[in-house]
Amino acid sequence: MLQAHSDIDAVFACNDVMALGAVEAIAAAGKTGRIRVIGFDAVDDARKAIATGAMAASVAQFPSEMGRLAVESAAKLLRGEPVPREQPTKVELVTR
């Protein structure tokens, strides 16, 4: 992507492992500080990269809330009760 699109100024990765890989590729291309990288999951290594400025941000999910909703929904379905079609859960943007 860096070779095909030399004017790229931001990367949004599907997860933090991909984002951290992008950070490495950006550094190898000599473009550190010129391309913002945002990941997803807010894992410890991404949080460290955000703290040092290597990454701009990550989106934190709340898996315990997701799991709770899933179990509650499964129990309702087993009882024949309706469940909402969508059940949004909290997310949070992690930045410096």
Secondary structure, DSSP 8 states (H G I E B T S, - for coil): -TTT-TT--EEE-SSHHHHHHHHHHHHHTT-TTTSEEEEES--HHHHHHHHHTSS-EEEEE-HHHHHHHHHHHHHHHHTT----S-----EEEE--
